[in-house]
Amino acid sequence: MAVPGSLRRQPADRGLVSHCTHHHVVVFLLTFFSYSLLHASRKTFSNVKVSISSQWTPTCLNSTAPELRPYEVRTQGRRSHLFPNAEEATLFLGTLDTIFLFSYAVGLFVSGIVGDRLNLRWVLSFGMCSSALVVFSFGTLTEWLHFYNKWFYCSLWVVNGLLQSTGWPCVVAVMGNWFGKAGRGFVFGLWSACASVGNILGAFLASCVLKYGYEYAFLVTASVQFAGGVIVFFGLLTSPKEVGLPELGADEDEVSVEEDANRPLMGSDDVDDDDRNYSIQATDNDNQPKAIGFFQACCLPGVVLYSLAYACLKLVNYSFFFWLPFYLSNNFGWKEAEADQLSIWYDVGGIIGGTIQGLISDVLQKRAPVLAVSLLFAVGSLFGYSRSPNSKPINAVIMAITGFFIGGPSNMISSAISADLGRQDLVKGSSEALATVTGIVDGTGSIGAAVGQYLVSLIQENLGWMWVFYFFILMTSSTILFISPLIVREIRLLLHERHLRMLAE
């Protein structure tokens, strides 16, 4: 009897290794570090919230910074009275997070569409360099000029969100051009650690120069990001065709290796054995596919459900991203620089989680069940972390475990699963989709994260940190509910494939 293509699969790593060139390595590293630098500049803001709050409030009323650093002693006479107390300053900082994420979400929907229509390298480089200038103006220039204005801060952060939104759809689309379905879960799981590496880099840079003033933390990260944008402009290759390499699936060897790779993990049951992969960003004008429309992309199987699930999950993940250093300093009384360094362990857990869970999903050829199991453990880890004692080693361990089970699934949805959604059979060979779909998924996630940051500040102010963690548990549980239909479908497909294998044997 005829054996389905999914049962005649060769090992994924063979196809991955046999077609990997130095160009693949360069693309991997450039896209990895370009987004890492974008995240590093975002992380700087979360790492210096205590210092900013101290600068924006009168010293005698400021309860969040009991110990003045050397630069605070020098600037004590010119402190801004932008807010009468630290509580109002904290609420405004949460508002800035919300403003950034809302503009970032809107920008993602637009940037995904733009990325499928313009050169990805130009869009990414422009976003990195212009965002670096805005970050410099926000954190460094205003402090040097002693100019403090709430509306000016809000305006800059709206622009920064729009500019930073060019990053993720572009880098995912470029990676989708160079790396096919074979081993995508592992490759994208490892690569999606770029956000966590950026967080670590941002925390490290901020903690090194924070003693000189928070403005120097913004200066350093903005300068490095601007330099990275210049390197991307001159060095990034957006498609294999730019150096004369075949597109994905253009040769018979890769077709045999990825015979089943074209069937989306989201669930089309019919597979044509002669189907081949296609390039998301082909440069051949004669065969250049047309970009898919926004509403067409929303109607693709799995896009809406994963977008809603990511809205809940990114709310939790970004709350840790924005508020973890502040929580450690505020709740345990640890010094700001120590809290910045300790928060790195959450990102370490996310890096390991995304890579391991991506590899497991490659082996199973199913993503949703892996996500569900991880999120169930995430509920328990959140509950445990909310009761962490005032001990840095214990806190770091539980924090890393929490990052493993929350950051891992978040990385999978935003990278590997977005690539799966944007390269399924319904759009194959006739339309550009990857950047648009990535923008929809990440944009919806950012809307959820934007709402969440404001809610976190309100819940913390009125009910305390314990209720913030209860809110996180609720959102994580909602993520599982949204992907439950996809879990059921993928389990049914997995059981069906095993049944066919038994018949074939």
JOKA-V898567 format. One record per pair of residues at least 4 apart in sequence whose C-alpha atoms are under 6 Angstrom apart, sorted by sequence separation. I is the first residue (numbers start at 0). GAP is how many residues later the second one is. D is the distance in whole Angstrom. If there is no record, write none. Layout:
((I GAP D) (I GAP D))
This chain:
((12 4 6) (13 4 6) (19 4 6) (26 4 6) (27 4 6) (29 4 6) (48 4 6) (67 4 6) (71 4 6) (99 4 6) (100 4 6) (102 4 6) (106 4 6) (107 4 6) (110 4 6) (113 4 6) (121 4 6) (125 4 6) (126 4 6) (135 4 5) (136 4 5) (141 4 6) (159 4 6) (174 4 6) (183 4 6) (184 4 6) (186 4 6) (187 4 6) (193 4 6) (197 4 6) (201 4 6) (205 4 6) (209 4 5) (217 4 6) (230 4 6) (231 4 5) (240 4 5) (245 4 6) (253 4 6) (254 4 5) (283 4 6) (301 4 6) (302 4 6) (305 4 6) (309 4 6) (313 4 6) (317 4 6) (318 4 6) (319 4 5) (322 4 6) (325 4 6) (326 4 6) (327 4 6) (328 4 5) (348 4 6) (349 4 6) (352 4 6) (353 4 6) (360 4 5) (390 4 6) (391 4 6) (394 4 6) (402 4 5) (403 4 5) (411 4 5) (412 4 5) (413 4 6) (426 4 6) (432 4 6) (437 4 6) (438 4 5) (439 4 6) (445 4 6) (451 4 6) (454 4 6) (455 4 6) (458 4 5) (459 4 4) (479 4 6) (114 5 6) (141 5 5) (239 5 5) (248 5 5) (297 5 6) (328 5 5) (360 5 5) (411 5 6) (459 5 5) (82 6 6) (248 6 5) (328 6 6) (360 6 5) (328 7 6) (387 7 6) (208 8 6) (328 10 6) (205 11 5) (327 11 6) (421 11 5) (421 12 4) (384 13 6) (324 14 5) (324 15 5) (421 15 6) (417 20 5) (380 21 5) (57 23 6) (54 24 6) (55 24 5) (56 24 5) (60 24 6) (61 24 6) (55 25 6) (55 26 5) (56 26 5) (56 27 6) (248 27 5) (377 27 5) (56 28 6) (248 28 5) (377 28 6) (130 29 6) (247 29 6) (247 30 6) (373 31 5) (130 32 6) (246 32 6) (52 36 6) (126 36 5) (265 36 6) (126 37 6) (370 38 6) (126 39 6) (123 42 6) (123 43 6) (119 50 6) (344 51 6) (348 51 4) (352 51 4) (348 52 6) (345 53 5) (349 53 5) (345 54 5) (348 54 4) (349 54 5) (353 54 4) (102 55 5) (106 55 5) (110 55 5) (114 55 6) (344 55 5) (348 55 4) (352 55 4) (99 57 5) (103 57 4) (107 57 5) (111 57 5) (345 57 5) (349 57 4) (353 57 6) (99 58 6) (102 58 5) (103 58 5) (106 58 5) (349 58 5) (102 59 5) (99 61 5) (103 61 5) (176 62 6) (173 64 5) (139 75 4) (138 76 5) (138 79 5) (139 79 6) (180 80 5) (135 82 6) (135 83 6) (135 86 6) (131 90 5) (131 93 6) (131 94 5) (378 94 6) (128 97 5) (128 100 5) (127 101 5) (176 102 6) (176 103 6) (124 104 5) (124 107 6) (124 108 5) (371 108 6) (368 118 5) (367 119 5) (206 130 5) (313 131 6) (310 133 6) (314 133 5) (306 134 4) (310 134 3) (314 134 4) (309 135 5) (313 135 6) (311 136 6) (202 137 6) (306 137 6) (310 137 4) (314 137 5) (291 139 5) (30 140 5) (290 140 5) (291 140 5) (296 140 6) (70 141 6) (288 141 5) (289 141 5) (290 141 4) (291 141 5) (70 142 6) (288 142 5) (289 142 6) (199 144 5) (195 151 5) (277 151 6) (279 152 6) (38 156 6) (42 156 6) (315 156 6) (35 158 5) (39 158 4) (43 158 5) (192 158 5) (35 159 5) (38 159 5) (39 159 5) (42 159 5) (38 160 6) (263 160 5) (36 161 6) (39 161 6) (31 162 5) (35 162 4) (39 162 4) (311 163 5) (312 163 6) (188 165 5) (189 165 5) (15 166 6) (188 166 4) (311 167 6) (185 169 6) (188 169 5) (11 170 5) (308 170 4) (11 171 5) (185 172 5) (184 173 4) (185 173 4) (308 173 5) (184 174 6) (115 175 6) (184 177 5) (304 177 6) (40 180 5) (36 188 5) (191 219 6) (187 228 5) (184 231 6) (14 242 6) (9 247 5) (4 254 6) (5 254 5) (4 255 5) (172 261 6) (172 262 5) (168 266 5) (168 269 5) (168 270 6) (45 276 5) (46 293 6) (115 319 6) (114 320 6) (111 323 5) (112 323 5) (111 324 4) (111 327 5) (108 330 5) (107 331 5) (108 331 6) (108 334 6) (107 335 5) (104 338 4) (104 341 5) (104 342 6) (100 345 6) (101 345 6) (101 348 5) (100 349 5) (97 352 4) (97 355 6) (97 356 6) (93 359 6) (94 359 6) (93 360 6) (93 363 6))
